[in-house]
Amino acid sequence: MSRGVKGEGQNGGSKMVAVFVVATFISIILVDGALQWSKARKHKLLQSPSRESEAGVQLTLSPDRVAAPSGLFFDPGHTWLSVDASGRTRIGLDAFVPAVLGRIDAVELPPAGKVVSRGERLFAINQAGRKAYFITPADGVVTAVNANIERDPALLKADPYRRGWVCVLKPTNLATDVKRLMIGEETKDWIRREIDRFKDFFSHRAVQHLALGHMMQDGGEITEGVLELLDDQSWELFSQEFLRDETCANR
């Protein structure tokens, strides 16, 4: 009888810890969301409404084009993670990679039930036979995938933070994993640095491939989709340097 009572106490304690962890994450997200909304509202009041780009105008890679919503955690490998009230996590691809990648022909999703550890390959996207792999930002078990992006891979670029999510993960080490991720202003600063870093990366490749010069507009701005024109070696270098794909680096 005493063993049963002790087991119930341990289970109750574990549940309380899990509830506390989830509540902490939700509080962080709510506070960050409120701060970002306030800043965005002030900015909107100071700026006149912007007009949509005219048809046929090439879009350039800029922080505004790949801005991320508040309340999401981001991994340096360009995946994001969200946490709901139940502790379930949803994982997706940020807007930066589809912007530089261009066309997405297919998405390879992980099977339900797959066990993954932070830093391992989780899913891949395909363009003309070439693949870019993305690592998981957290440990866990895949419990569901977004079949819509298999049918319509363009959702990854058109709506990466809502309809273009990739999979649902049941986390096994969430409290530790989120400490390694970015949120809020930290994410904005990181995206700016990534864009500058990609400009340097692309400029170096463009010197080697003079035909790429027209993809760099006046003022040093890069037009979207430039990775479509790069060779396989450049794809691998991009995967190593920006997607943190160590498997690619070890080949």
Secondary structure by P-SEA (a helix, b strand, c coil): caaaaaaaaaaaaaaaaaaaaaaaaaaaaaaaaaaaaaaaaaaaaacccccccccccccccccccccccccbbbccccbbbbbccccbbbbbbcaaaaaaaccccbbbbbcccccccccccccccccccbbbbbbbcccccccccccccccccccccccccccccccccccccaaaaaaacccaaaaaaaaaaaaaaaaaaaaaaaaacccccccccccccccccccccccaaaaaaaaaccccccccccc
